[in-house]
Amino acid sequence: MRWAKLLPGVAVIAADQTLKGWVESHLVVHQRVALGAQQLLSITRSLNAGLIFNWGSGLSDDWLTWVTRALPAATLLPMAILTFLLRKRLDGTLAITTSLFWGGALSNAIELCRGRFVTDTLLLYLGDGRYLPYNPADLAILVGALGWCGLFVGDLFHRRQPQEPVPPLITRYFRRSSSSCR
């Protein structure tokens, strides 16, 4: 049953890689296929050399190399440490958000191992001729990171009962049971 926690991440990898494969075999770069009459959302094929939602793609090649290596490393290292430390306590929403985050990160890493770019497959129309390029992996990373932030911020502002001597964040995630201290 422990492996069931990985299903959201596996689903993200499968959906993202399937959509990227379909887009790469059926569309040329920058071709769009509108989903719906309003064209608020489109399937596309665009190559993203930057970070999530194409941030940083306008940087020079020297800076882009550093930014696309350093920023993910600075994000993934603390997340890997937290995931490892909390691995036995990951359940419910925290397990889902963790799985989504790592599924998205791994799917984009698979893409980067195959080449220099990540394929963005979706465009969201923002108005005034501007579009936000992304892919399912980007969404999973965003939802996973926001889920972690929401859970921790919620714990920080959680009202403690007067009889509770330890803050909720520590009791919820870091307290060991008496059986593990033997």
C-alpha positions in Angstrom: 0.0 0.0 0.0 3.0 2.3 0.5 3.5 2.3 -3.3 0.1 3.8 -3.8 1.5 7.1 -2.7 3.5 7.2 -6.0 0.5 6.8 -8.3 -0.1 10.6 -8.8 3.5 11.1 -9.8 3.5 8.1 -12.1 0.3 9.4 -13.7 1.9 12.8 -14.2 4.9 11.3 -15.9 2.7 9.1 -18.1 0.4 11.9 -19.1 3.2 14.4 -19.7 5.3 12.1 -21.7 2.3 10.8 -23.8 1.2 14.4 -24.6 4.8 15.4 -25.5 5.2 12.4 -27.7 1.9 13.1 -29.5 2.8 16.8 -30.0 6.3 16.0 -31.3 4.9 13.5 -33.8 1.9 15.6 -35.0 2.8 19.3 -34.7 5.7 21.4 -35.9 7.3 23.9 -33.6 5.0 26.8 -32.7 1.9 25.2 -34.4 -1.2 25.6 -32.3 -4.5 23.6 -32.1 -7.2 25.4 -30.2 -9.2 23.6 -27.6 -12.6 25.1 -27.8 -14.0 28.1 -29.8 -12.6 30.8 -27.4 -9.0 29.7 -27.9 -8.3 30.2 -24.2 -6.3 27.0 -24.1 -4.4 25.5 -27.0 -2.2 22.4 -27.6 1.1 23.5 -29.1 4.6 22.5 -29.6 7.1 25.0 -28.3 10.7 24.4 -27.1 11.4 25.8 -23.6 15.1 26.4 -22.7 14.1 28.2 -19.5 12.4 27.1 -16.4 8.7 26.5 -15.5 6.3 28.5 -17.7 9.3 29.5 -19.9 10.7 31.8 -17.3 14.3 32.7 -18.0 14.2 31.7 -21.7 15.2 35.2 -22.7 18.6 35.1 -20.9 21.8 34.7 -22.7 23.1 31.2 -23.2 25.8 31.6 -20.4 23.3 32.8 -17.9 20.6 30.4 -19.0 22.9 27.4 -18.4 23.6 28.6 -14.8 20.0 29.5 -14.0 18.5 26.3 -15.4 21.0 24.3 -13.4 21.3 26.3 -10.1 17.6 27.1 -9.5 16.3 23.6 -9.9 19.2 22.3 -7.7 18.4 24.9 -5.1 14.8 23.8 -5.1 15.1 20.1 -5.5 17.8 19.6 -2.8 15.7 20.9 0.1 12.6 19.1 -1.3 14.6 15.8 -1.4 15.8 16.3 2.2 12.3 17.1 3.4 10.9 14.1 1.5 13.5 11.8 3.0 12.9 13.2 6.5 9.2 12.9 6.3 9.0 9.7 4.2 7.2 7.7 7.0 4.8 10.5 7.7 3.7 11.3 4.1 0.0 10.6 4.0 -3.2 12.2 2.6 -2.7 15.5 0.9 1.0 15.7 1.7 1.6 12.4 -0.1 -0.3 13.5 -3.1 1.4 16.9 -3.4 4.8 15.3 -2.9 4.1 12.7 -5.6 2.9 15.4 -8.0 6.0 17.5 -7.4 8.4 14.7 -8.0 6.5 13.3 -10.9 6.6 16.7 -12.7 10.3 17.2 -11.8 11.2 13.7 -13.1 9.2 14.1 -16.3 10.9 17.4 -17.2 14.3 15.8 -16.2 13.6 12.9 -18.6 12.9 15.5 -21.4 16.1 17.4 -20.6 18.2 14.2 -20.7 17.0 13.7 -24.3 18.0 17.2 -25.4 18.5 20.8 -24.4 14.8 21.8 -24.4 11.7 20.8 -22.6 8.6 20.7 -24.8 5.8 22.9 -23.7 2.6 21.4 -24.9 -0.1 23.8 -23.7 -0.8 27.5 -24.1 -3.1 29.5 -21.8 -4.3 32.8 -23.3 -3.7 35.6 -20.9 -5.1 38.4 -23.0 -3.6 41.2 -25.1 -2.0 38.6 -27.4 0.0 37.0 -24.5 0.2 33.3 -23.8 1.6 31.3 -20.9 3.4 28.2 -22.2 3.5 25.1 -19.9 3.1 21.4 -19.8 1.5 18.9 -17.4 4.8 18.4 -15.6 5.0 22.2 -14.9 1.5 22.1 -13.5 2.3 19.2 -11.3 5.4 20.9 -9.9 3.4 24.0 -9.2 0.5 22.2 -7.5 3.0 20.1 -5.5 5.0 23.1 -4.3 1.9 25.1 -3.5 0.5 22.1 -1.6 3.6 21.8 0.5 3.6 25.6 1.2 -0.1 25.6 2.0 0.3 22.7 4.5 3.3 24.3 6.3 1.8 27.8 6.4 -1.4 26.3 7.6 0.5 24.6 10.4 2.3 27.8 11.3 -1.0 29.7 11.8 -2.8 26.8 13.3 -4.3 27.7 16.7 -2.6 25.7 19.4 -4.6 24.5 22.3 -3.3 25.8 25.7 -2.4 22.2 26.8 -0.3 21.6 23.7 3.3 22.4 24.6 4.8 21.6 21.2 4.0 23.6 18.0 1.7 21.8 15.6 4.4 21.7 12.8 6.7 19.8 15.0 4.1 17.4 16.4 2.6 16.7 13.1 5.7 16.0 11.1 8.8 15.5 13.3 7.6 13.8 16.6 8.7 10.3 16.9 6.4 7.7 18.4 7.5 6.1 21.6 8.0 2.7 19.9 10.7 4.1 17.6 12.8 5.5 20.5 13.7 2.0 21.8 
